[in-house]
Amino acid sequence: MQTAYLAGGCFWCVEAIFQRVNGVKEVKNGYCNGSTQNPTYEAICTGQTGHAEVLKVDFDESEVSYESLLEVFVETHNPMTLNQQGADKGTQYRSAIFYTSDSQKQIATSVIGNIKGAVTEITELDVFYPAEAYHQDYFNNNVNQPYCQMVILPKINKYFK
């Protein structure tokens, strides 16, 4: 098993896509690389803590490669918009890959380097804090909510195309 840490705007959107990727065994929404210990969602939303909303992705490398996960990542969010994904604005919504090894750093640098105009941050993971329970498995638990229907579902559909 390996773990990837990916920030592509609202973690609910990223989570819903990666839950559907073959080889992904577990996902967890959370926050990473900020200045506040054990931050809350409310603190993150101020944009003052330095954290990114991030998805922790545990995957079986015999079923899906890290590079393949990064390809899904860049195809299902906008890696060329600084601190914004759709209507979500702020540093907490930045596009970022938080690597945990030199190999992950090299692969991330290669994948992002092939995207002209990409602003995706590639940074070593410092710390990961799980988000509150109500943020976990968000789309699956709230599928009929307007945000899920209007924002998340189109991203899932894009992934399957």
N, C-alpha and C positions, 0 to 999 in steps of 0.2 A: 504494500500500500504506500502511496505517496499522497502528499497534500499540496494543493495549489490555493493561493489567496488572491482573489480577483475583485477589483472594485470597478464597477461599470455603471455608476449612478445608483439609483434606488436598489437596495439589495433584494427587495421582493422580486424585481424583474429578473435579476441575474439568477436568483435561486430557482425560480420557476423553469427557466431554461435548462439549467444544469441538472435538475432533478430528472430530466428526460434524456440525458446523454448516457448511452450505453457505456458501462465501465465505471460510472460514478456510483459510489457506494453510500456516501452520506454527504449532506451539505448542512452548513450552519451559518446563519447570518450573524454578523458581528461588526466590531469596530477595531481598527488597528492603527498603530503608529502615530498616536497623538500624545499630548502632554498631560492628560488627566487620567489618573488611575480609576479603573472601574467606571467608565463614563456611562451616563444614561442617554437614552434617545433624545430627551429634551435638551441635554447639554450638547450633544452632537449637532442638533438642528440649529444651534446658534452660530455654527461655523467657527467658533472660537477655540475649540479644543485641539484642532489639528488632525483629528481622526478622519479616516475614510470609512464610509459604509462598505463593508467587504463581505464576500462569501468565501467561507472555508470549504474547499472541495476535497474530500477524500476519494481517491480513485485507484483502481486496480490497473497498474501500468501494463499488465499482460492483455488488457482489454481495450485500453485507450491511452494514447501517449500524452505527455504533457504538451507537446507541440500541437496535437489535435485539439486539446482543450483550449489552448490559446487561440487557435483558428476559429473555434466556435465563439469564443469571447469577442474577438474583433469583428466578427460578422453580425453579432447580435446587439451591439451598442455602438456609439459613435466615438471612436478613438481620436477624433480630430477636433473635438470641442473642449476647450479648457474649462474645468470646473462646472460642467453642465451636461445633463442628459435630459433632453426634452424640456419640460417645464421645471425640472428640478435644478436649482442653481446653488452653488456654494462649493467650497473646497471639499466638503464631505461627500460630494457627488462626483469627484474627479475620476478620471479613467486611470487605473493604476494596477500594476502587477507587483505583488510583494513576494520576492523569491526567498527560498530557504537554503539554497545551495548554489555553488558556482555553475553547475550544469543548468539549473533553472534560469539563472541570470543570463547565461549565454543564449539559451533558446529564446527567452523573452526578448532579448536585444535583437536577435535575428528576425523574429516574427514582426516586432514593432518597427524595426529598421526598414522593412519592406513596404511600409505604408507611408506614402508621401504626405507630409503635413500632420502626422500623428503627434499628439501631445501626451500620450500615455506615459505616466511615470513608471519607472522601473526602479524599485527600491527594496533593499533587504528588509524582511519582516523584523520588526522590533518586538511587538507584543500584539496578541489577539485577545479581545474580550468578546464573549458571546453576547448577542443582543438579548433583550428581554423575551420571555417565552411567547408573547403574542406576535412577535415578528417572525417566529419560526414556522415554516410550512405555510406561509401566508396565502399564496394564491390558492392552494388546494383547500384551505380552510375558509376562504372568502371568495370563491369563484364568481358569485353573483354580484359582488360589490362593483359599483361603477368603475372604480380605478382598475380593478382586475380585468373587467371587460373591455375598457377603452384603451388601456395602456399595456398591460401585461399580456393579454391574449394575442394581440397582433404581433408581439415579439416572439411568442411561442410559435405562432403560425409561420412567421418568417424563418425561424430555425428549421421547421419541418420542410419548407420549400427548398 
